[in-house]
Amino acid sequence: MKTRLDGIRRSYQALTERLADPDVIANSNLLRQVMKDRSQSEEVVLAFDEYCRLDAELEGAVELFQEAGDDAEMREMARSEMKTIEAELEELDAKITILLLPKDPNDERNCMLEIRAGTGGSEANIFAGDLLDVYRKFMSTEGWQVSMMDSSAGDDGGYKNVCLEVKGDAVYSKLKWEAGVHRVQRVPATETQGRVHTSTATVAIMPECDEVDVKIDPKDIEMSTMRSGGAGGQNVNKVETAVDLIHKPTGIRIKCTQERSQLKNKELAMKMLMGKLYDMENEKRDAEERARRGDQIGTGGRSEKIRTYNWKDSRVSDHRLGQNFPLSNFLSGDVGPIIDGLIAKDQEIKLRELSEESMN
């Protein structure tokens, strides 16, 4: 492991030197990329530097202990220092091991979050709206930037579908754990006999991508325009600002009415299409990886039921963790404990795999 860490440190130092290169400074895109690459290895390099410093201190404490001879007080002082340093080294070793675990290449990206009402009619729409409120509160506490990309309101409240663009620090690494089918069990506001209904909503998390990640042949796109209708003044009702886009090879259809100009709606529709196509590629890659690795935390697929929200018992059950959480906390936007639990479980699985590989 030390050889690998030495290599990471050399790479980090080289990137640090590049930040002073006039050619890099003059190219804003290159500068941004160098800074990003450097920041990705900074935490592990700092931890390794600290480990090396403590290791040198331990050598000094051992030497002091050996030279103390019959001086009991000096030997005890050295022994105490050795014990303290060894505990810190053990903690750092565990931290570095986790930092070196394989990372999802999309973790540092921004993403699109899409919520679609599933089974349950109007109640499913309302539940989709509830999930949107929860995620907005969570994103606010994280300090992320959120903008609405597209939405279709439900007749009795909530949303048939809604899509957000989320920007911030390592957004995808956290939100990706929300992908899947969310199920709610409660008495709908429209229910007159007090019966509990089960409804669902599907959440998709699509990492941000661009033309470099996804190539789209213009001949594969069928695009038409229409009037948006609804609020927004006379322009949206008289001018064809809305866009209806179909990607012929996959059958993906995107209607975009969010913006008040046709050009902006076209840009949004293409951005959403790229996100969906990139997500499909990732899902295929992840399926192959799961088949290779065997068991893991769920399938990560959109059809997987990941969580149940039970209003009667005021609990949220995450099926991948096999744990319950207070419903009131979740509704106030406190999604962090569930996500942290899933990240920890994923790390646990990767550490076990690493241990098994080193034994073979």
C-alpha positions, 0 to 999 in steps of 0.5 A: 500500500505504501508504494501506491500512496507514494505514487499518489503523493508524487502525482499530487505534488506534480499537480500542485506544481502545474498550478503555477504553470503560466500555460495552465493559469492562462487556460481556465478549463485546464486550470479547473481540471488540474484543481479538480484532479488535485483536490480528489487526492488531497485528503489521502495525501494529507492523511498519508503525510500525517501517518508518516509523521506519526510513524517517525514519532513512534520510532523516536518513542521506541528509541527513547524506551530502549535508551531509558535503561533502568530509568523507570519514569522515562520508560513509562513516559515512552511507553505511554507515548508509544501507546498513544501514537499506535492508536492514532496510527491505527485510526489513520490506517483505517481512514486511508484504507477507506480513502483508497477504496474504488470510487464511482467515477460519477461521484463528483458530478452534479446530477438530475433528480427525477421523481415520477408518480407510480401506482396509486392515482392522485395519491401517488402524485401527492406522494411524489410532491411530498418526496420533492419537498423532502429533497428540497429541504435536504438540498438546502441544508447541504448548500446545493443549488437547485433548479427546476428542469421540467414538471407536470402537476397532478390534478389534485396536487403534487406531481405526475413527474418532476425533474430537478438539476442539482449542483454542488459538492459531490452531489451524485455521491449522496443522491444516488442512494435515493434511486429506486421505488419509494412506497407509501402506506397511508390514508389518503386525504380523499379517502372517506372510509379511513382505509390505508392505501399503498402508492409508489413513486420512482426516483431516478438520479442521473449524473450530469454529462455532456457531448463528450460522455454521450454522442447523439446523432441528430438523425436519431432525434425527432422534435416537434414544437407546440404551445405550452398553455398554462401560466406565463402570459400570452407568449406561452399560449400564442407561440410554440415554445414547448418542445416534444422530443423523441429519441428514436433508437431508445423510444425516450420521449421528453416534453419540455415546457418549463422555459418561456422560449423554444430555444431554452426548452430545446436545450433543456430537452437535449440535456435531459435526454443526454442524462437519461442516455448516460444513465442507461449506459451506467446502469448497464455497466453497474449491472455487469459489475454486480454480476461480477461481484455478486451480492451487494446493497440492492440492485441500484435499478429503478424497479427496486423497492428501496424504501417504505413510508408507513404513516400509521407507525410513523416510520421509514423502513429502508429495505437495503439497510434493514433499518427503520428511521423516524418518519418526522425526521425524514419529512423535515429533510433529514435524509443524511442518516439513511444515506450515511448508513448506505455509504458505510455499508457499501464501504464495508462490502468493499473492504470485505472484498479487498480483504478476500482478494488479498487472501487469494 
